[in-house]
Amino acid sequence: MTQAGYEATRSAIEAVWRIESPRLIAGLARITGDVGAAEELAQDALVIALEQWPADGVPDVPGAWLMATARHRAVDLVRRRAVYQRKLQEIARDAESRAEYYGEPDVDAMDDQIGDDLLRLIFLACHPVLSPEARAALTLRLLCGLTAAEIARAFLVPEPTVAQRITRAKRTLAARQIRFEMPPRGELPGRLASVLEVIYLVFNEGYAATAGADWMRPSLCAEAMRLGRILAGLMRWEAEVHGLVALMELQASRTGARTGPAGEPVLLTDQDRGRWDRLLIRHGLRALDQARSLGGPPGPYEVQAEIAACHAQAHSVRTTDWERIAALYVVLGYLRPSPVVELNRAVAVGMAHGPARGLEIADRLAGQPALASYPHLPAVRGDLLARLGRAAEAREAFVLAAGLTANEREKALFQARADACQAPASGPA
Amino acid sequence: MRYLMLLSGTNPATPPPPELFEAIMKLGGEATQAGVLLDTAGLLPSAAGTRVALEGGQVTVTDGPFTESKELISYALYEVRSKEEAVEWAARFVKLHRDLWPGWTGATDILQVMDPSGS
């Protein structure tokens, strides 16, 4: 085979791997009861494919081939372990508790249970015994098929750090005897919150990256959205899953409009709404409808999605339903009390009921220690003060904001706003 | 990366078997479930379509059927990480036709959608 032919086959194998690896790992984890072993077995199958396919050609149904190969080895492994276990003659209680893992594996059930297995894998990777960073790394590794190097690039940390995080995470899961199973009903809300937190963390990590940054970072948004959609398919009855999907789709719809030609950030109010992605907006609104239709009091993701939907459906800043947004921030404040939420409410109230009312709320936040070095507080105040014609104070606020932000582009933006503030007495009307 | 897939083909005289529709729905479900299929729909035959053309400065409107030997059958919009992934999904789709509708010939054209944000 030519070098080019080999490369093409290799790329094809990688594509199949990306598509199949989560299902593969999930199915294998159920057979072996051990996510670390499952990942190794899946990797082994990949290695065999990389050896054989360039020579023999890509099989007609490559996913099934990978699954059959890995499954064969998994069954082998489990049988060997069973023999080992018997030889160890463990105490009866322990043996009993492990019987379901080390008994003869129910291989035929594997195909029917792929959905359930994926769900178990998601809950395992996002288990609260792991730190949020470890959960994110393990999830991207097991459910998105990213390599440690890719995860490292995406999170701007050294590769060995990520590799270590993943290894430790797997070791922790094994040491704490975390089983490959759905959380018990009573624990489900907390466990689900942990999963949603990880997905949104991955999304925000990508969303925070601006154009010009490494491509790997923005792609985290796509990974998170894919995970969210998968989860929404597996847990159709959970409103907050749809709420999170809606929130991500609606936020991502603005990606193209968030940065200007030179990569500078463009605030929501200044964005060219023609550049918003209508397809993602449609997806987001549909997911939000799903969340609403499930009834019950809305959770924090659904409320945030409602806010994003207000923006997505408005043709301009002026025609935005700011009153509804302000009310939604009150609801969000009940669900997730935070000074940042209150600051956003100040912005919305400032738009709905005038800058003076907004400034009242923002000024009440001035003493909050949590916001002491938060650049957006003075930036919001600067904007409200400028609209009130209090140019000198506005300028001072923007200068403060520029001094607080670590983001160069944001600094330039705030500085420009400061420079634009002129005292009405001396400047032109 | 977004890819638009356009399926075109020539149908044999036999009607499409119901198993094909079932398999297509199943595969579409899998792709949706995997979070990669953003949009898809089948298209009516071009006999029901119209072409607006510009040639020699003249705008003409002509009702179908179009003269091309192959009919556009459906479109799908995928969000995947590489072109190879798009190729793999398209291949699965085409293989269903091979396995379930003997005599069918056709092709899926895979075109990348321009995206200024690059993701």
Interface residues (C-beta under 8 A of the other chain):
Chain A: S11 A12 E14 A15 V16 R18 I19 D60 V61 P62 G115 G206 A211 W215 P218 S219 C221 A222 M225 R226 L227 G228 R229 I230 G233 L234 T255 G256 R275 L279 H283
Chain B: T32 Q33 A34 G35 V36 L38 D39 L77 E79 R81 S82 E84 E85 V87 E88 W89 K95 D115 P116 S117 G118 S119
